[in-house]
Amino acid sequence: MSENIQRLKGETIVFTGSRKPEEAVSRVEELGGKALYLPLIETSIRQSEIPSVEQYDWLIFTSATSAEAFCQLHVSTRAKIAAVGEKTAETLEQHGYQVDFIPSIYSADVFIKEFPAFAGSDVKCLFVKGTLAKSTIASMPLQIDEWTIYETSLKIGNAHTLMNMKELIVIFASPSAVSAYREAGGDWSGIRTAAIGHITENAIKQNGGRVDYRPKKYTYLEVINEIAKGSCKNDRIEF
């Protein structure tokens, strides 16, 4: 452990998601780097009527934020649960819900390829989502209703702060965070970027940026490990 403790020495890594990933922040500091939390999006539970979840065979969650909002409402259900990503599943399981399906890659476009074969065609699903969720889940050839459980807004003030900072590694975990950065006038000079997921990677590229780090497994810890490998690429120590 002492040999790799300084792998991120001299690096400043910025987390931009709506939730501070405490474990990944600790990992940066453990490896000798500096971690900053500067969220480019924020979320809040939407004040709306809770649907009758008992009529559904499956509840679908594509983010830890939707799972957390659902758990805060203390909804009782016997429906099966599908979750995109281990953090999403972990949030649900910590509150006593059983997760019955997770795709092989933590992405909605992989989910829609794998889920119908697993669940079958004669099922009724409820997609629990945020206001900026894309139509990917609804495109499945299944009966899918949607429940918008939380609002997402862009934190342009933080994006302005970020655009004036240089010599950073900025982690983008969603296309919404990319949108906030670009809306504030942020360019890609003077920073390196990390993307969690190929959809976020595509959003960066479509906005003229370059992705320096994207882990095969779409988690914050894996992206930190990728950055650490890149910082000491000649080191033989394996993660």
C-alpha positions in Angstrom: 0.0 0.0 0.0 2.8 2.4 0.8 4.1 2.0 -2.8 1.0 3.4 -4.5 -0.1 5.9 -1.8 1.1 8.9 -3.9 -0.2 7.8 -7.3 -2.4 11.0 -7.5 0.1 13.4 -5.8 -0.3 16.8 -7.5 -3.6 15.9 -9.1 -6.9 17.8 -8.3 -10.0 15.8 -9.2 -13.4 17.4 -9.4 -16.7 15.5 -8.8 -19.7 17.2 -10.5 -22.6 14.9 -9.7 -25.6 15.7 -7.6 -24.4 13.4 -4.8 -21.0 13.5 -3.2 -19.4 10.0 -3.7 -17.7 9.8 -0.3 -15.9 6.5 -0.9 -14.3 7.8 -4.2 -13.4 11.1 -2.5 -11.6 9.2 0.2 -9.9 7.1 -2.4 -8.5 10.2 -4.1 -7.1 11.5 -0.8 -5.7 8.0 0.1 -3.8 8.1 -3.2 -2.3 11.6 -2.4 -4.6 13.7 -4.6 -6.9 16.6 -3.8 -10.7 16.1 -4.2 -13.1 18.9 -4.9 -16.9 18.5 -4.9 -18.6 21.0 -7.2 -22.0 19.7 -8.3 -23.2 20.9 -11.7 -26.7 19.5 -11.2 -29.0 19.3 -8.2 -32.1 17.2 -7.5 -35.2 17.4 -5.3 -38.1 15.1 -4.8 -41.1 16.1 -6.9 -44.3 16.8 -5.0 -46.8 14.6 -6.8 -49.2 11.8 -6.1 -47.7 8.4 -5.5 -49.0 5.9 -8.1 -50.4 2.6 -7.1 -47.3 0.5 -7.5 -49.1 -2.7 -6.7 -50.4 -2.9 -10.3 -46.9 -3.3 -11.7 -44.9 -6.4 -12.2 -41.6 -4.5 -12.3 -40.2 -1.2 -11.0 -37.2 0.2 -13.0 -34.6 2.5 -11.6 -31.7 3.9 -13.7 -30.0 6.1 -11.1 -29.2 6.1 -7.4 -31.0 9.4 -7.2 -34.3 7.9 -8.2 -33.8 5.0 -5.9 -33.0 7.3 -3.0 -36.1 9.5 -3.6 -38.3 6.3 -3.8 -36.9 5.0 -0.5 -37.5 8.4 1.2 -41.2 8.0 0.4 -41.3 4.6 2.1 -43.3 3.0 -0.7 -44.4 -0.6 0.0 -44.3 -3.0 -3.0 -44.3 -6.6 -4.0 -43.2 -5.8 -7.5 -39.8 -7.0 -8.8 -37.1 -4.4 -9.1 -34.6 -3.7 -11.9 -31.7 -1.4 -11.3 -29.0 0.0 -13.6 -25.8 0.1 -11.6 -24.5 -1.3 -8.3 -25.0 2.0 -6.4 -28.6 2.1 -7.5 -29.1 -1.5 -6.4 -27.2 -0.8 -3.1 -29.4 2.1 -2.2 -32.6 0.0 -2.7 -31.2 -3.0 -0.8 -30.1 -0.8 2.1 -33.8 0.1 2.5 -35.0 -3.5 2.4 -35.9 -3.9 -1.3 -34.8 -6.9 -3.3 -33.2 -6.2 -6.6 -34.0 -8.8 -9.2 -32.2 -7.6 -12.3 -29.0 -5.6 -13.1 -27.7 -5.3 -16.7 -24.2 -6.6 -17.5 -23.1 -3.0 -18.2 -24.5 -0.1 -16.2 -26.2 1.7 -19.0 -29.8 2.2 -20.1 -29.1 1.3 -23.7 -27.6 -2.1 -22.5 -30.5 -2.5 -20.1 -33.1 -2.3 -22.9 -31.3 -5.1 -24.8 -31.1 -7.5 -21.9 -34.2 -6.8 -19.7 -37.0 -7.9 -22.1 -35.5 -11.3 -22.5 -35.2 -11.6 -18.8 -38.6 -10.3 -17.8 -40.7 -11.6 -20.7 -43.1 -9.7 -22.8 -46.3 -9.9 -20.8 -45.2 -7.6 -17.9 -46.3 -4.2 -16.8 -43.5 -1.9 -15.7 -43.1 1.4 -13.9 -40.0 3.5 -14.7 -39.1 5.7 -11.7 -37.2 8.6 -13.1 -36.1 12.2 -13.0 -37.3 15.1 -15.1 -34.3 15.0 -17.5 -34.4 11.2 -18.1 -34.2 10.2 -21.7 -36.8 8.1 -23.5 -34.5 5.1 -23.7 -36.4 2.9 -21.2 -39.8 3.8 -22.7 -38.5 2.6 -26.1 -38.7 -1.1 -25.0 -41.5 -3.2 -26.5 -43.1 -3.6 -23.1 -46.0 -1.9 -21.3 -44.2 0.9 -19.4 -45.6 3.7 -17.4 -43.4 6.5 -16.0 -43.3 8.2 -12.6 -41.3 11.4 -12.5 -40.2 11.3 -8.9 -37.6 14.0 -8.8 -36.6 17.3 -10.4 -33.2 17.9 -11.9 -31.8 21.4 -12.4 -28.5 22.7 -13.6 -26.2 24.6 -11.2 -24.9 27.2 -13.6 -23.1 29.2 -10.9 -20.9 26.2 -10.0 -20.3 25.7 -13.7 -19.1 29.2 -14.0 -16.7 28.6 -11.1 -15.4 25.4 -12.7 -14.9 27.0 -16.1 -12.4 29.4 -14.5 -10.3 26.7 -13.0 -7.5 24.9 -14.8 -5.1 22.0 -14.3 -7.9 19.7 -13.1 -9.3 16.3 -13.9 -13.1 16.8 -14.1 -15.4 13.8 -13.7 -18.7 14.0 -15.5 -21.2 11.3 -14.5 -24.1 12.4 -16.7 -24.9 14.3 -19.9 -26.7 16.9 -17.7 -23.5 17.8 -16.0 -21.9 18.3 -19.4 -24.8 20.5 -20.5 -24.3 22.7 -17.4 -20.6 23.1 -18.0 -21.1 24.0 -21.7 -24.1 26.3 -20.9 -21.8 28.3 -18.6 -19.3 28.7 -21.5 -16.8 26.1 -20.2 -14.4 24.8 -22.8 -12.1 21.9 -22.6 -8.7 23.7 -22.5 -6.6 23.3 -19.4 -8.6 20.3 -18.0 -8.6 16.6 -18.5 -12.0 14.8 -18.4 -13.2 11.5 -17.1 -16.6 10.1 -18.1 -18.7 7.5 -16.3 -20.4 5.7 -19.0 -20.3 5.8 -22.8 -23.4 8.0 -23.0 -21.6 10.7 -21.0 -18.5 10.1 -23.1 -20.5 10.8 -26.2 -22.0 14.0 -24.7 -18.5 15.3 -24.1 -17.3 14.5 -27.6 -20.4 15.9 -29.2 -19.7 19.2 -27.3 -16.2 19.3 -28.7 -14.3 17.7 -25.8 -12.0 14.8 -25.4 -12.4 12.0 -22.8 -9.1 11.1 -21.2 -10.5 8.5 -18.8 -13.5 6.1 -19.0 -13.5 2.9 -17.0 -15.0 -0.3 -18.3 -17.1 -0.6 -15.2 -19.2 2.6 -14.7 -18.5 3.5 -11.1 -16.7 6.4 -9.4 -14.2 4.1 -7.8 -13.2 2.5 -11.1 -12.7 5.9 -12.7 -10.4 6.9 -9.9 -8.4 3.7 -10.4 -8.2 4.5 -14.1 -6.9 8.0 -13.4 -4.4 6.6 -10.9 -3.1 4.1 -13.5 -2.7 6.9 -16.1 -0.8 9.0 -13.6 1.7 6.2 -13.0 1.5 4.2 -16.2 5.0 2.8 -15.9 4.4 1.5 -12.4 4.0 -2.3 -12.3 1.6 -2.3 -9.4 -1.8 -3.6 -10.4 -5.2 -2.4 -9.2 
